[in-house]
Amino acid sequence: MSVAKSYHREVAPVLAYCAEHTVVQEPLQEQLQKETLSNAPMSMMLGAPEVLSFGQNFIRSFGGKRVLDIGTYTGASALAWALAVPDDGEVYTFDIDHTNYKKYGVPVISKCEKTFKKIHALEGSALEALDKLIADGQSGTFDFAFIDADKANYSNYYDRSVTLLRKGGVIFVDNSLWSGSVCDPAKRAESESTQAIHDANDKIYQDDRTYSALLNLGDGTHVAFKK
Ligand SMILES: C[S@@+](CC[C@H](N)C(=O)[O-])C[C@H]1O[C@@H](n2cnc3c(N)ncnc32)[C@H](O)[C@@H]1O
């Protein structure tokens, strides 16, 4: 099944139209998107620009300073959050392997020292890193979380993010519609990732710790607000 990314206008004209009236990118973001789509392996993993713009809008509107970015890849989401937080803001970005970030992201993002220094890149299991932040007493200190790593751990990442966010903090869960396959029981039965995303969607909808809405934005964005 093809992924209906907004930059593929012929596949998804309505999504493309919405993106054209949503996405605002700074030159560094344009450079990183171009570099990723032209040269990085598995470039379909690049975060949808309309989701990143919408997340930046949240961060800016509620004065978010501390961000969890779960799944770095080449750094497009980490860069978006780093541009949205103030000068003393911090973005913790987690990936099992930072090869793509070092090769494609760092050369672009480091052109702006002020932005680059806000990003703390933590390599290794994201779940272990989040558990370490909790063990270190950081619960309730983050403003925003973006979940975009291995789908099997989506429910675990969501639980850790709820713990680490302050009251009023916001979580974005990316790929929550997984090209629409979450709606089809047969596709859920075929794919562990599809089932895991569906389970996370159910969990978030039923969770008393948050208010939430599942949006048809990008490849699906489940937005949760910590009570
Ligand atoms: C979809 S990409 C992230 C895209 C990025 N957020 C962006 O906006 O371009 C998912 C990333 O999750 C990472 N990943 C997979 N399993 C992981 C794990 N167990 N812990 C941390 N990162 C993991 C992959 O290496 C990959 O780079």
The ligand as a Gaussian input file, in Angstrom:
#p B3LYP/6-31G(d) Opt

LIG

0 1
 C        9.935000       7.266000      11.051000
 S       11.596000       7.402000      11.587000
 C       11.597000       8.939000      12.465000
 C       11.344000      10.128000      11.563000
 C       11.609000      11.486000      12.184000
 N       10.833000      11.687000      13.397000
 C       11.296000      12.587000      11.185000
 O       10.457000      13.454000      11.479000
 O       11.862000      12.583000      10.082000
 C       11.687000       6.193000      12.858000
 C       13.032000       6.070000      13.555000
 O       12.839000       5.243000      14.707000
 C       14.046000       4.564000      14.956000
 N       13.819000       3.410000      15.852000
 C       13.348000       2.176000      15.530000
 N       13.306000       1.393000      16.621000
 C       13.751000       2.141000      17.657000
 C       13.937000       1.906000      19.056000
 N       13.645000       0.713000      19.598000
 N       14.411000       2.904000      19.824000
 C       14.721000       4.103000      19.276000
 N       14.559000       4.384000      17.962000
 C       14.084000       3.425000      17.167000
 C       14.557000       4.193000      13.562000
 O       15.949000       3.973000      13.600000
 C       14.132000       5.395000      12.724000
 O       15.214000       6.287000      12.515000

